[in-house]
Amino acid sequence: MNEEEIVELAVCGLHMRGFALEHQLTGLGAVYERTDHTAPVYRMVRTATEPEKPMLVCTQNGTELEVEVWRIALSRIGSFLQMIPAPLGLGKMRLRDGQEVISFVGQAGAEEGLTDISRYGGWRYYVQETQKLS
């Protein structure tokens, strides 16, 4: 019997539980595993797209940011990648324990002129705070 290889995928925005694109993960059979944090080498910026979404940027003066780690069949990663619009893509990201997982990455230079929202500690907290202000 051939077991399907399962990989970990970290998400930090609209694909998290309770957000608009969670169904893209669950529709591919992905299962939520845990909430974790990035290594302190990332900043989070808000894209200028509609709807707005976060993008992680690797930098020397980063901070730990909340992410969700999901388990997904490696064979489904290609299907997931096709759902992701530019300037986002998939690559490797380091968690605070040093483990590397598949995650969203931004195209080089895509963060230029975007708003840094790292001080909120993660997308969920950013949304909670900014909705209070509305």
N, C-alpha and C positions, 0 to 999 in steps of 0.2 A: 504494500500500500504506500502511495506517495503522499506524504504530508506537505501541505502548502506552507511555504516560508512566510512567517509573520514578521513585520518590522514595526518599529515605533515611529510615530509621526507627531511632531509637536505643532500645535496651532495656537495662535495668539489673538485672534480677532473674531470675525463673523462665523467661523467654523466651530467656535467653542459651544459648549452646551447652552441651550437657551437662546442662541443667536440665529439669525436668518439663514445661514448656510450650513448649519449642523446636518441637515438632511442630506447634503452631498456626501458626507462621511458615512452616515448610517446607511444610506442607499448603496454604498459600496461594501457594506458589511463591516465597517470599522467599529471598534468598541472602545469606549472611554476607559482609560486605565487609571490615570491619576492627574492631580494638579501638581505642577512643579515650577521651577524658576530657571531662567537662563543663567549662564555664567555672567559675571559682572563686566562683560565686554560688549554689551549691546545698548543701543538707544532705540526708543520707539518714536516713530514719526507718524503723523496722520496724513494719509494720501489726500489728494485733491479730487478724487474720483467720486462718483455718485453711485452707490452709497460710499461714504468715506469708510476707510479701513486702515488698520495699522500696518506698518512695515518696520521690521527690525533692521537696524544698521549696525554692523560690527565697527567698533571704535575703541580707542585706548581709554577714554573716560566714560565707560559704560556703567550700567547699574543692573542689578538683578530685576528681572521682569517676569510676571506670572505667565505661564503657558499651561496648556492642557496637553497631556501625552495620550495618544490614541494608538491602538493596535490595529493594523490593517495588513491584508495580504499583499505581499510584494507584487504579485501579478496585477493588482488593482491600482498601483501607483501611476501608471501611464494614463489610465482613465481619469484619475483625479487631476493629474497635471493638465490635461486638456481643458478642464473647467476653470483654470486659473488665468485671469487676464494679466497682461503686462501692466505695470512694470514688475509684477511678482512672478516668481518661479519657485522651484524646489531645489534645495541643496542641503548641506549639513549645518547644524547648529549645536553649540555646546551648552549642556545644562550645568547647573552650579556644582554638581558632583563630578564634573569632567566628562561625563558620558556624551557622546555625539549621537544625535538623532536626525532623521530627515525633518526638514521644516521649510517654511516659506523663506525665501531670500528675495531681496530687491535688486534690480539691475543697477550696475555701477552708476553713480551720479543721480539716481532717481530721487534721492532724498533732498536734493538742492531746492531750497525755498519752501520746504514743508515744515509744518509746526511740530516741534519736539514735545511729546506728551509723556516722556519718561517719568516725570515727577509723580505721576499717578500710580506707578507700579504695575500697570497692566491695562489692557483694553477694557476689561469689565469695570474696573475702578474709574477709568476715564469716562465711560458711558454713564455710570451711576452719578458721578459728580456733575457732568455737564447737563444731564437731564434735570438735576435739581435746580440748575440755574435757568432753565427754560420756562 
